[in-house]
Amino acid sequence: MAATTETGTETETGTETEAGSGLYEIPLLRAGRSARSAEQAVLCGVDGTPLARVHLAPPLLARLTVAQARTGPESTPDARVLGRAGELFATATLNGLAPEEYCELQARVAGVPVTVARHSLQDVAKTFAGVGGRVLAERPAGLGATPAPGEINAVWARRGEVLAVIAPSNNPGTHTQWLTALACGYRLVVRPGTRDPFTPARMIAALLEAGVAPHYLSLLPGSHATGDALVEAADLSLVFGGDAAEQRYGHDRRVVLRGPGRSKLLHTGPVTEQALDVICDSVGYDAGMRCTNATAVFTEGDPAVLAEALAERLARLTAAPPQSAAAQVPVLPLAEAHALRAHLDARLEGAVDVAAGRYPDGPVADLGDGSAGLRPAVLLCDRSDHPGARIELSFPCVWVLPWRRAEGFGPLRDTLALTVLGDEPELALAALRERSIRKVLLGPLPTYSAGDVSPHDGYLSHELMEARGFGTAPLGPPPPF
């Protein structure tokens, strides 16, 4: 995103195409009110076409917005309002964009296949509709509403009032996580990812249209310094990112980190068609850009046989412009795609990409318009402790490693989602006892599989809320001594 500073003042505006510029405009949103900024940036598609002008919030304005969000009465939205917002997100024209226009713009800038944005319309609407019930399901048993007079009980109370969200750009569905905070009564200040301000802007527009109090919602595109200012000013923060984000914020106990998934599969049976289906789906679903996409497969069998079978299938994924219905892999500007592939090649440490030979013109698919698709990589390793098992990249890239039962789950630590392929419940239960494995699935279930109230990386509400004691005296005169 190339920043271009312009003169101007902070004024009320809408989110629409700029007159005469052909660029879609994304203003700031401060406590529900849109505003212009003197600092702006032009956001280009992956092919280099300028598509949007984004207003940027400097750090001082971020702090002032957090202070502004604290004003206004308590007005936690109920389940009906959130459900209505989900319907609007999926079906309405919001911020001047019909659903299909939003999907195409998001795809062209983020480089994610448009089919991902299209099915995310319904996924987000479903999450909106279910968030009220989810929060109730997450609340520990025994915690209730305000006790009746004469009772002293346990209540579920917020740990703060304002939550900053430092959001990513990898998948539209990621943004549904902060809906839990809104349902818990937090006022939200969202700094969107550089390449996808469109999804949180659309979600917030839907929420405001449905009736959420304006001071509960702010959107502040900006730099790392803006993110730092939000984290400093807010009561708590939800931060998405990789190892760099962990180094930046990991010391702050007020920060809830959602880092790389490093999701994996443990393959213990024969190489069947069903096993290959599940592994390839785990690796390639949504273009391989979710934190629950598999990035490593450990196998008791011959890793070379499994890697070749995976490469044969994954190499069929289509590289096409992201707005095309045929697209199945991420697209980046051509130079960035080559740089990412070079980054992978520099970290092989003896691993071999058995898929690379299946691409006559190479693993980076030049689309001829200044952009390139990142074709899948299947990296065959000769040892279970290969560092590739901890490498997660933003395209379908999977490391295939040998595993022996005597090693236990040491090589599979630090895993967001693990699928145990095979019919061995005792092995799945043993994996569940490894605390750094956050979700375990047994049988032919892709790593991204989830239930309506299953935890993602634990329950977010358990980070945002806490049990406190509260009681009131009985009504009437005090009892005699």
N, C-alpha and C positions, 0 to 999 in steps of 0.2 A: 504494500500500500504506500504510494508516494504522497507524502504530506505536502500541501501547498498552503501556506499561511495567507489569509486574506483579511482585509479590513472589514470591520463590522462590529456590531454590538449584539449582546444577548437579547433576543426578542422572541416573542411568541411566533410560532410557525407551524405548518403542517408537515407531514411526511409525504412527499409527492415528487414528481419529476420537475426538475428546475426548468423554468421557462427559458427557452432558447438554448439550453445546454445539452439536452438529450440525456442528462444524467438523473437517475433516481436519487432522491435526497433523504438522508437519515439524520434528523435533528437529535439533539440531546432531549432527554425526558427527565425533568426534575420534579419529583413528587407529583407525577401525573401530568405535568405541564410541559409542552414541547418548547424548545428554545434553540436559537442559533448560537454558534460560537465563532469567534474570530479565527480560531484555528481549525482548519478543515483538511481532509485528505481525500484524494481520488482513489476509489477502489476499482481495480481492473479485473476482468475475467481472466481465466488461466491462459487465454489466447492473446492477452494484452489489450483487449478492447476496454476502454473506460466505460464503466457501467453505473457507478454510484458515487455521490459525494457524501462523505460522512463527517459530521460535526464532532469535534474532539473536545473532551473535558480536561482542562489542566488540573493538576493536583489540588490547588486551592479550591476550585469549584467542586471537586469531589468531596472535600471535607465539609464545605458549606451545604452540599446536598444531603449528606448524612445527617447534619444538624437539622435541616429542614424536614427530613423524613421522620424525625422524632416528634415533630409537632402534630397536632391533630388527635382526635379521640381514638380510643380503642374501637376497632371495627373489623375483627377477623372475619373473612368471608366464609359463608357456610357452603355445604356441599352442593346445594342447588345452584348457587352463583358460579361455582367452579365448573360444574357440569355444563352450564350454559356457555361458559367461556370456551370449553372444549369444542362444542358444536360450532361456535363462531370461528375458531381457529381453522377447523376443517372445511367450512363451507362458505364463509362470508368474504366480502371484499373488505380488507383491512389495510390501513395505511396506503390506500390507493391501489392495492394489489389483490386481484382475484387469486384463488388458491393455485391455479396453474401458473400464473405469472410469478407468484412467490417461488414456486418449486423451480422454475427455470432460472430465475435470477440467483437463487441460492446455489443451484448446481453449477452455473457458469462461473461464479466467483470462488466457491469452496472447492470445486473440482470433484465433488462427490456425484456419482450418477444420479440423474434426475429421478430415477425409479425409487431411490432411497428417500428423497424428499416427499415423493408422492405417497408412499406407504406410511411415512412418518406423520402425515396429516391425520390418518386414522389412529395411529399409535398414540400420538399426543392427545387426541380427543378422548381416547379410552382412559389414558392416565388421568386427565382432568376429571372425568366422570368418577373414577375410583379412588381419588386421593383422600376424600373424607373418610371412607371406609378403611383405607390403608392406615391412616393415622390412628384410628380407633383400634385397629388390630395390633399396631405397634406399641400401644400404651400398655405398660405392665399391669397385670391383674392386681386389683386392690386399690388402684388409683382412680379417684372419681372426681366429680364436680365439687363445688363448694359445699362443705358439710352443713347439715341442718343445725339450727340452734341447739346447743347442748352437746354437740359432737366435736371430737378432735380426730382428724383423719389425715390421710395422705392425699395430696393433690399433685397434679402434673403441671409444673410451672416452667415458663421459659427462662433460659439463662441470660437473656438479653432482649433488646427490642429491635435492633437493626442488624440484618445479615448482609454482608457484602458477598457478591458472587463474582469470582474471576473465572469466566466461562471459556470453553474451548470452541473450536470450529470443526471438529472431526465428524460429528453426526448430529442431526437435529434432535434426535431423541434424548441426547445427554441433558438437554435443558429441563426435561421433566423432573429431574431430581430436586430442583429448587422449589417445585410446587409444594412439596412436603413442608418446607419452611413457611410458605405463605399460609397453608392450612393450619399451621401451629400458631399463627398470629404474628410472624415476623414481618417487618417492613423491609423490602428488598431493594438493594442498589446493585444493579448488574453491570459489570464491565464486560461487554461481549468479546468473543474471539475476533481476531483481526479479519478473518475471511468469512465470518458468518454473523454479522449483526442483524441479519434479516429474521432469523428464527426467534430470538428473544424479543425483537421489536414487534413481531406479529403476535407472540404470546401475550405480551403486555397490552397490546391494543385490544385483544380479545377479552382480557380480564377487565380492563377499564370499561369496555362496552357492556360487559355483563353486570357491572355494578360494583366492582371492587373500589374501595376508597382510594382516591388519587395518591394520597401521601404514602400509600403502601408500595408504590411502584416507581422506580427510577431506572433509566438506561443511560449509561455514561461511557461511550466508546472513548478509548484513550490509550496512553502508553503504559509501560511497566511502572513508571513513576505514579501515574494515576491509580493503578492497581495497588501500589504500596500505600498510597494515601488512604484509599478505601479500607484496606486491612487495618491500618492504624486507627482510623476514626470509628469504624463499626464495632459493635459488641462482639460479634463472631463473624467468621468468614468461611465460605466454601470455595476452595481453590482447586481447579482442575489443571493438571500439567504433568510433565515427566520428572526426571531426576532433577532438572534445574529448579523446578518449582519446589521440590522437597528441600533442596539446599537453601532456597530463598526463604521459605516460610516454615520449615519443619521444626524450628526451635520454638515457635509461637504456639502456646497451648490453646489460644483462642481460634486457631485455624484448623478447619477440617479439610484434610487433603484427600483428593481423589486423583491418584497417580496412575502410572501405567498398569495395565491389567496383568500382563505376562500370563495369560490364560493358557491352559495346556490340556492335552489328552494323554492318558496312560493306556496303551494298547497291549492287552495280554493274550488275546486269542489269535485265531488265524486271520489272514488278510482276506476278508470277505467283501463282497460288493457293498453290503450294508455298512461295514466299518469304514470303507473308503468314502461312502456318501456322507457319513457323519463327520469325518475328519475334514473333507473338502468343504462342506457346508460351514463348519466351525471356522475354517480359515478364510473363506471367500465371501461370506454373507455380508451384505452392505459394503461391498468393496474392500473388506478387511480393515475397516477403520474404526471399529468399536473396540473398547477396552476388553470386551468379552470375546473377541475373535481370538482363536488359538494362534499362538506364535511358536509353540513347540509341541512335538509329539515324542513321547518316550515309548519304546517298544521292547517287549521280551523277545520278539522274533528278529529276523534279519533286517536291520534298518535300511540296507541298500534296496532290498525288494520293496519295502514299504515306500521309500522315497521315490523310486521309479514309478510306482503305481500312482502316487499322488501327483507327480509331475505330469504324467500323461493326462490326467483329468484337469488339473488347475491351469495348464497351459492353454486350455480351450477358452478361458475367460476372454471376453472381447474388449479390446482397447478402442474406444470411440470418444468423440467429444462428449462432455458430461451431460449436455442437454439432449443427447440422443437416447432413445429408449433401448438401444443396443449396448450402451456402456455398462461395463461390469467391473472396471478397475478405476482407481483414482487417476485424475489428470492434474498435472502441474505445468507451469511454464517450462519450456524445454530445458533451459539451463538448470532450473531447480530439480527437475527430474533426473538429469544426468548427475548432478551433485549428490542427490540422495542415493542413487545407485552406486556412485563412487564411494560414498560413506560406507555402504554395506560391503563392497568389495574389499575395503581396507580393514574390515573386522572379521574376515573369514577364518583366520588362524587354522588353516588346514581343512576347513569344511569345503565341500564342493557343491555348487549349484547345479543339480541334475536337470533342472528345467531350462537352463539358459540355452542349451543346444537345440531346443525345440523352436527357437525364435530365429528365423532366417535373417531378420534385420536387427536382431539384438533384443535385450530385455527392456530397453526403453523404446516405446513405440512412438515415433515422430508422427504427429497427426497432420503436419503440413500447414498449420495455422499459427505456429509459435508455441504450441502446447504439445505435451507428450503423455501417453498413458504408461503407468508403471505395471509391467507384466509380472505375474507371480514368480516368486523365488522359492525353491525347495532345496534346503541346504542340508546335505548329508554329513553328519558328524561321526567321529570314530570313538567318542568317549562321552559318558554321561555328564561329566563336569565341564563340558565345553561352554565357554562364556556366552555363546550364541543363545542359550536357553533364557538369558536375561535381556536379550535385545528385542525391542518392540519397535517396529517401523510402521509408517502410515500407509501401508499397502499390503496385499496378501503375501506374506513372507513367513515361512514356517521352517523351523529347524527340526530335523529328525535325528533322534539320539538313542543309543542303546540303553537298556535298563535291566538290572538284575535285582531280584527280591531281597538279596542280602544287603543291598544299598539302602533299603527303606525309602522314605520320602525325602531324604536330604536333598537330592537333586531337583525335587519338585517344589521346594519351598518358595515363598513369596509369589503365590498364585491367586488371582482373583477368582477364577472359575476353573475347576478341574473335572473333566469327564473321564470316568473309569470305564473303558470299553471292554465289556466282558460280563459274565454272570458270577461275580464274586462279591457278595455283600460285605464279607469280612474285610476285603481290601478297601472298599469304599469307606467303611467305618474307621479303618486305620488311618485313611487319608484325612478324615474329619477330625481326628485327634491331633493332627499337625496344625497348630493354631494359625500359621501364616498362610494356610489354604482357606480362603474365605467362603467358598461354595463348592460342594461336591455333588456330582451327578453320576448316577450309576446306570449303565446301559446305553443304548443308542440315542443319546440326547446331545445335540450340539451344545457347545460351551456357552452360547448366548441364551439358552433356555432359561425361563424364569416363570414363577407363579405370580398371581395377583398381589400377594403380600410377602413373597420371599425376599430376604435381604439382598441388596446389591453388594455393598461392602459394609456389612452391618446395617443397622437401621439408622438413617440420618437423624430421625427424631430423638434417638438416644444421645446424640451429640448436642442437640439443640435444647433439650428439655431435661428436667431433673425432678425427682420426687422430693417434696417438702411437706412438713407438717403444718396443718392449719386447723384452727378450731374457734368456735365462738361460745360465749357463755349462754346458758339456757335463758329463755324468755321469762319475764316475771321477776318477783322479788327473790333475793338470794335466800338459800335455805338457812334456818336458824342454827345457831351454834349449839 
